[in-house]
């Protein structure tokens, strides 16, 4: 075992109805360890997971706290349903902090064993404060009932791949499945979009594997605090989460699991290809981001299709949490690395998932699956978010091709779409913290400022083509033809991530919500519902990636209401709080509105911060217009009553832009009204009082 600096022993609460009843607060400044109570108010208002994280963070920081201030916190919780191994997708962790990219609250949902093991060690949440002067390991031992600070071993590798493997050996010697490691890598130190890797031990392959809390740079905060790793060791309780109604939990868990096993092969085949099945679908519907979101399809997209990855993924069970029947956490084994510090070594690569395939593949004009797999490996190893890496790199490639920056900013390489060597070198430079990669690693928002100052680049054009909102890089879907999804990205609390609302098909393909009011209703219900997974330590994939056979016959098939009812039964069975689907939405609405208020407290969370780059709304350049000229000309005729005959393309773009931007403003008004927010996008006092915050003065003071 590593050298111990300081420790405390504690009396462990048994998990009861999904809660351990305690949170663990670790102060890195003076190595203090405190244990706090989980109050009834915390359960009622915030439920767990992201909700409790936000409440701890709210009380731990100041109004002017920045991401790299010591008082910024990292909070991790699993929620009351995390660790319910009889239900699919029940074992995620949710991480919150103040983001280096956005300056506001960020949250990220991640698989792996850490959250459930921490729950069974006796803690509903972990709250990390301060900064350590030296590299530190925080060790939660739920078997010995002890929390310790340890010095890292002198021979510990510096990257996440090496850290997670070595520490699993040290702390999980007798049984590595009892241990989970949270770590990051050198890329997180050198960029603003560092990710966290949450490990689990794959018994079949006898390998340490991990999932990523990727979005918003929490890995950067982690390394800034000088944390080498968090390690938890514990055993599952004999009674699991000790549900209020064990038989009811078993019944609903079996029903959902049976449906998944029966139907998955007929639908998305998650157990074989996972989210990689999305690439050809997105390409067919002009939704696959290509060349920095300019286009939605490419003739070479088959190089990244599901069959390509089906042949590369190792066969066998691939659940990233115990008991999950979706089994979509695929990996590539014995993959030989061709570049960088691991060149010539054969490794296991977790993924790639769709977002990595699209972001680091098609969006940078590269359709080589092996390249994407290697990028995936190094992003994980260096501790980098693949979504931000892909979107930021694509932005630089377009800037170079349009003459906004030099093409030779990477010595020995030409920066252009399709250049695999240049794309990989940017990632290695991020890992080393040098060269142009260090510039890219600060994110699209800061690159726009840098390129204008350093190269005299056209700022107005960069604002249009720089795919970020609130400072967070866009995740990998085209939104030009879906006003609802433009709102799904622009109005998302943390920035343009699809985990709040994915409405493209409903809006663009099926036209299920033609009016602003219908779009606003969807942009209320879906973000609230998806938020609920983050309150409870759940993965959302079992909800809508495998659906009942008769789902299309239901009135609102996109909501998959049979599953929503099952989740209500699941929550009721575990917690004893009898709940219907509408109750679940209300739980999320409380936390969602609180997070918006939190953003306002930090100087964000208003209408101005919901502005989106025009490329996510419509065509910026002549090339973009020409790629869909027939579609855009038809829209000018039918929607604007404008005859495009004889018009210059630049004039068509201008007219279309005025219309589309006005549509987005109208959508914002409709969504704010539906959510009970002011025209400035802030929850009203009436809304916050209705949601139960009337007796928390500091919340009510911020509401409008």
N, C-alpha and C positions, 0 to 999 in steps of 0.2 A: 504494500500500500504506500502511496505517496506521503511525504512528510506533512504532518498535521500542524497547522498554525494555531487554530483555535476551534473549539467545538462546544456544543451543548447537547445534552440529552433531553428528551421530551417524552411526555406521556401521549401515546398515540390514541386518537379517537377511532373507534370503529366506524366505517362508513355506514350511514343509515339513511335510507330513502334517497340515495344518490349523493349525499353530502357528508364530508368529513367534519364540517363545522369549524374548521380552522384555516387561517391563511398564514403563510410563512413570509416574513419580511427580513431581507438580508441587506445590511448596510455595508458596502464595500470600503467606505472611507476608514472606519475604525473597527471593522470586522465585528459588528454587532449583529445579533440574531434575535428577532422578536417573533412571537407567535400571537396572532390576533384572532378574535372571535368572528365568525360569520353570523351576522345578526339576522333576525327575521325580516327586517326592512330590506337588507341586501338581497335576500332570496325573493321577496315579493316584488321589489322594483327592478332588480337586475338579473334575477334567475341564476346566472352562473356564467362561465365562459367569458365571452367578450364583455358582458355586462358587469361582472365583478371586476374584471381587469380595468375597465374604464373608471369605475368608482374608486378603486385603489389609486389609479394614476391621477384622477381629479384631486384627490386629497393629498397627494404626495408632491405636487409641483406648484409653482407660482404662475401668475398670469403671464409673466414675461420669460418663462423658462424656454431655453433653446435646446435643440437636440443634443448638443454636446456639453450642456451644463451638468454638473454632478447630480443635481436633483431630478433630472430626467430619469424616468424609470422604465424598466422592462417588466411587464407583467404577463404571466403565463397561467392559463387555467384550462381545465378540461370540461367543466360543466357537469351537471348532475347525471347526465345520461352517458357520459364518457366512461368506458370500462364495462358497459353492459354487453358482455360478449355474446349474448344470445340474439342480439339485434344487429343487422348488417350496417356497417359504417359507423360503429359507435366506439370511438377511441381517439378522436382528434384533439389537438390542443389549439388554443387561440392565443396569439401573442399581440400585445399592444405596446406602443411607445409613442414618442414624438418623433416624426420622420425627418431625416436630413434632407429629403427631397422636397417635401411639402411644407415643413415647419409646423404642421398640424398633427392631429391624432391619426395614427395608422394602425390597422389591424390586419392580421394574416392568419388564415386557418390552415393547419398542417397535420398530416398523419404521423405515423411513428408511435412508439410506446410511451413517450415521456409523460403526457398528461394523465393517462390511467394509472401508471406506476406511481406518480406523485400523489394521486388521489388515495391509492391504497397505502401509501406511506403516511397518510394522515392529513393531507393538505388540499383544500379546494383551489388554492391559487398560490403562486409564488410572486413576490414583489421584490425587485432588485433595485436598490438605490445606490447613489454615490459612484466613486471611481476608486479602483485599487491602484496603488503606486507600482505594483509589480504584477506580473501575470498570475492569475489565481484560478483555482478550480473550486467550485461550490459543490459539495457532495451531500446529498440527502439519502440517508440510509434508513429505509423503512423497516429493515429487519432488525438492526441493532437499535433503532429509534434514536438516531443521532444525526445532527446537522454539523458539518465541518467545513472549514476552509483548508485547502491543501495547496502546497507548492507543486507545480507541474514537474514531472521528471525531466532531468537535464537532456535526455535523448528524445523527448517528445517531438514528433514532426510539427511543422508550422502550418500545414494545410489541413483542411477539414477531413479529407479522406484518411490521412494518416492519424490525425487526432482521434477520430471516432473508433478506428480499429484498435489503436494502442490502448485507449482508456477502457474499451470493452474488455480487452484481455486482462487489464489490471483489476478492474472493479467487478467484473463478472466471471472471474476465473472458475468458480464452481458451477455457475449456470448463467451463461451470457444472455439468456432470454429474460432474466430478472433485471437487466440493466438497460438504461437508455441514456444516450449522450447527446447534449445539444452543443454544437460547435459552429464555428465559421472559419474563414481563412484569410490569407493576406490580401486578397482582392477586396474584402470588406473594409480593411483599413484604408485602402487607397482610393475608394470610390464612395459615392453616396447611395449606391443601391446594393449594399451587402445583404446576403440572405443568411438564414440560420438553417442548419441541417439537424433534423430530429431523427435519431437512429432507432432501429430495431434489429434484432438478430434473426436472420433467415436460417432456420434449422436445416431445411433440405439442402441448401447450398453451403451451409456453414460459413456464412458471410455476414458482415455488418452491412446493413443497408440504411438508407435514409430518405426522408421526405423533406421538402423545403417550406419554411415560412419565408416566402420570397419577396413580397411586395413592400416597397417603401423604405428599405434601408435599415431594418431593425438589426441586421447583422453588423452594420456599420456602428450603430450605437453599442452593440455588444462588445466589439473590439475596442471601441473608444473607452469603454469602462475597464479595459484590460482583463476581461474575462477570457480565459483559455477554453473553459468548458463548464457546463452544468452536467452533473451526473446524478441520476436517481437509481436506487436499487430497492426493490420491494417485491413482495409476493401478492398475487391476487387473493382477496378474501374468499373464504369458503362459500360465503353467501353472496359473493360478487358485490354489487352496489347495495345489497340488502333492501330490495324493493318493497314497497308497501303491499303489493299484490304479486307474488312470485308466479302464480299460475297464469294470471292475465298477461304478464310480461312474456312468459314462455309461449303462450298461445299466439300473441300478435307477432312475436319474433319469428316463430316457425312459419306463420302464414307469409310474411314478407320474404323470408329466405327461400321458401319453397317456390314462390313466384319467380324470384330471380333465377334460380337454378333451372326452372322449366322454360323460361322465356328469353333469357339473355342470348342464347345462340340464334334465336329467330329474329332478334332485333339488332342491337349494336355490337354484340359479341365482345363485351367488355372484358370477359375473362381470357380472351385470346389476344386482342389488339388494344384494348383500353381506349383512351381518347384519341389515339392515332386514327381511329375510324373516321374522324371528322374531316381530315384533309381533303379527300376527294369530294365530299359533300360540299364543303366550302368552295372548292374550285368550281364545281358544277353550277353553283348559284351565284358566282361572281362575288364571293365574300372572303376569299383567301387573300390576305394582305400581301401585295407584291410590289417590290421597288418602293419602299417607304409609303405604303398605303395608296399609291397612285392607281393601281389596278387591282382587280379582284380575282384574276385567274391567270394561268400561264400554261403554255403548251408542254412544258417540261415537268409539270406538277406530279406526274406519275412516279417520278423519282422519289417522291416523299409520300406515296399513297399507303393505304393500310396493308396491302399485300407485301409491300417492301418491308415494312416493319414486322409483319406477322412472321416472315422468314428469318428475321434477325433476333426477335425476342426469344429468350430461353423458355422452354415449355415447363409448366408446373404451377403449383399454387403460388399466388402472388398477392396475398392480402397484407396491407401495411398495418392493419390492426387485427387483433385476435378475433376470430369468429365472423369476419366479413365474407359474405358469399359473392360479392361482386368480383373480387380478386383481380383488380385492374392495375396493380402496381408492378408493371412489367419491367424487365431488365434485359440487358445484353451482357452475356458472360464471355469471358476470355477474349475481350476486345483489345486488340493491339493498338496502343497509342503511337501516333506517328510524329508528334511534335512535343516541344516543351520538356519540362523536367521528368515526365514519366515516359518519354519516348522509348519505344521498344518493349515496354512492360505490358503484360496482359492484365486487364482489370475487369471488374464488374461495373457496369454503368446502369444506374437507375433511370429508367425512362428510355427515350424522351417522350414527354407528353405533347399533346397537340400544340400548346402555346409555344413550346420550345421549337417544335418542327416549323411552325409558321413564322415565329419571330426571328429565329436564327437560321432559317432556311429560305422560304419563299420571299420574305420581306426584305432580305438582303440580296435576293436574286440568285440564291444557291440552292440547287435541287439534288444534292448529293447526301444520301442518308448517312453515310459513314462520317462525313464532315459534321453533320448535326449531332451525331452520337458523341463525337470527340468534344465538340463545343459543350454539350451537356455535361460530360465528365469534368471538364476544366472549370466550368462555371460552378458546379457543386464543390469541387475541390478548392477553388479559390474563394468560395463563398460569395457568388454573384447571382443576382436575379436574372434568369434567362430572358424574361419578358423585357425588362429595361435594357439589357445588353442588346437584344435584337432590335428593338425600336430605336435606341440611341445610335447604333451602328448604321442602320438604314438611313437615318437622318444625315449622318456625316457623308455617306456615299452619294446621296442626292445633292447635298451642298457642293461636293467636289465636282460632280458631273455638270452642275449648273454654273460652275465657275465662282461660286461664293467663297470657297476656300481652295487652296492649292491641292492638286491631286497627289503631290509627292510629300504630304505631311508625315508619312511613315517611310523613313529611309529604306530604299530597296523595293518598295511596293507602290503600285498605283491604286489609289483609293477609288473604287468604282464597283457598281453592282456586279455580283457574280465572282468577285475575286476572293477565293477561299483563303489564300495565304494572308491577305491583308486583314480579313475578318478575324482570323485566328491570332494574328500578331497583336491586334488591338486587345484581345482578351489576355494574352500573356503579358502585355505591358500593364494592364490593370493589375494583374497578379504581382508584378514587380513594382508598381507605383511609379512608372516612368513614361516619358514620351507622350505621344498623342493619346494613347490609351488612358492616361491619367486625366486628360481633358474630357474625353468621352465619358469617363466614369463619374463626372460631376452631374451628368444628366442633361437632357435636352434643353430644359429651361436655362441653365447656366451656360450651355454651349452657345445659345443664341446671343447672349451678352458678349461672350468671349469672341465669337467669330466676327461680330460687328466691330468690336474694339481692335482686334488683332489684324483682321483682313479687310475691314470696311464692307463686310457682307450686308446685303439688303435686309434690314430688320423686318420690314413689312412682309416680305416674301417668306422669311424664316418663321414668322409668327403663323403664317398660313400653313406651312408644311411641317413644322415642328410638332410632332404628335405627342403632346403632353397637355394635361389639364390639372390645375392645382399643383403642378410641379412633378406629377407622376406620369411616367410613360404609358401610352395606350397599350392595353392588351390586344390580342391579335384577331380582331374581326373588323371587316369593312362596314361602315355605317352610312355611307352616302345616300342609300335608298331607303333607310329606315329612320324616320324622325323619332320614333319611340326609342330606338337604341341610341340615337344621339343623346337623348335625355337620359337613357340608362347609364351612359358614360359620364356625361357632363354633370348630372345631378347626383352621382354617387358620392357618398360622404368623403371617402378617402382619395378619390380620383378615379380615372377611367379604367376600372376593373370590372369584368363581367359577372362577378359573384353577387352583385345586387340585382341585376336584371339582364336577362338575355331574351330580347323580344324581337329579334330580327325576322325570324320566320313568321311569327304571328302577324307582324306588321307589314313586312315587305312581300312575303310570298302568299300568305293566306288572307291578308287584309281583314283581320279580325277586329281591328280597332280604328275605324276610319275617322272618328271625330276626336277632337282634342280632349273632350271629357273622358272618352274611352281609353285614350292613351294615358291620361292622368290617373285613371283608376288602376291601370296595369302598372304604372310607375309608383303606385302606392302599395298595392297588394304584393307584387313580386319582391321588391326590396325588403318589405317587412317579413315575408315568409322566408326568404333566403337568410335574413339576419338571424332567424330563430335557430338555424343549424349552428351558428357561431355562439349562441347562448348555451348550448347543451353538449358541446363536444362531439358534433356529428359531421360526417361527410354528406354532402347533398346528392351524390351520384345515385344512391339507391332510390331516391325520390323520383327522378325523371329520366334516367338513362335506361331503365328497364320499366316499362309501364304495363298495366293490366291489359289483357287482350281486348277487352271491350271499352278501352279508354276513349276511343274516338266517338263512341256513342253517347258519352256524357256531355252535358251542356257546356262545360268549360274544360276541354281536354288538356289544355296547357297547364292547368293547375294540378292535374292528377289527384283529384279530391279523394279518391279511395285511399291513396297513400297518406294524404294529409290527415285523414281520419285515423289511420293506423298510428301516425306519429302522435296524435292527441291521446290515443289509448296507451301508447308507449310511455309518454310523459306522466299520464295519470297513474299507470301501474307502478312506476318507479317512485315518484315523489309523493303520491297520495293526494296531490292537488287535482281534483277531478276537472278535466279540461276538455273543451270542444275546439274545433278548428278556429273559430273566431277568438277564443281565448289565447291561442298561440300567437295570432296576429297582434293582439293587444300587448302581449309580453314584449314582442319585438318593437312595437311602436314606442313603448316607453324608452327602451334603450336607444333606438334610432334617433329619436328626438333629443335625448340627452346628449348623444354624440354630436349632433348638429350644434347644440348649445355649447358644448365643449369647444368645438372649432371656433365659434364666435368669441368665446373667452380668450382664445389665443390670437385673435385678430383675423380669422378667416370665417368660413361658413356663412357667406352672404351671396347675393346675386352676382357680384363681380367675380367671385371665385368659381362660379359655375360656367364661365365662358369657355368655349371650346375652339380649337383651331378650325379654320374653315375647311380644310381638307376632309375632316370627318363629316362635313355637311354637304359638300359638293365639289365640282372640279375647279382646281386652282389654275391649272396650266392648259395651254392649247392641246398638248398631247393627251391630257386626261379627257378633255371634252371630245376630241376626235376618237378616242377609244370606245366611246359610247354615244357617238354623234346622233344616231337614229333615236335613241332613247331620250336624250336631252332635247332634241328638236321637237319630238312629240310632246314632251312636257311643256315646252314653251307655248305650243299651240293649245293644248287641252287644259292646262292649269293656269296659264297666265294670259291666254287669248292674244298671244304675240306670234306673228308670222315670221319665222326665222329666215325665210327666203331672202337672199341678198345681204344678210347681216354678216359682218365680220365675226369670227369666233370670239375675239376678245369682247365684243359687244354682247354676244349671247351669254358669255360667262358673267358679265356684269349684271345683266338683267336677271339671270337665274339666281345669282348670288343675293341680290336684294330681296328676292322672294323667299329664298330658303332661310336666310338669316332672320327674316321677319317671322317665319313659321316657328323657328326655334324659340324666339322670344315669347310667342303666344303659348307654346308648349310649357315654357317655364312658368308663366302666369297660371296656367291650368293646374300644373302639378303642385305649385306652392299653395294654391287655394284648396286643393284636395287634401293636402297634408296638414292643413291648419297653420300655415306659415304666412308671414307678412309678405308683401310684394318684394321686399328686400331679401326674402329667402330665409327668414329666421322664425322659429316656432314662436307663436304668440303666448302671452301669459295665460290666456284662457286654455290653450291647448296643453300647456305644461301642468296647469292646475288639474285639468281633466285627467291627465295621465298619472297623477298622484305625487307631483313634485311641489305642491303648494306649501308644504312645511319645510322646504329647503330653500332658505332666502337667497343664497348665492346663485342658485339656478334661476329663480324667478327674476332676479335683478337683470339677468342677461336677456331673458325673453322679451320680445317686443309686443 
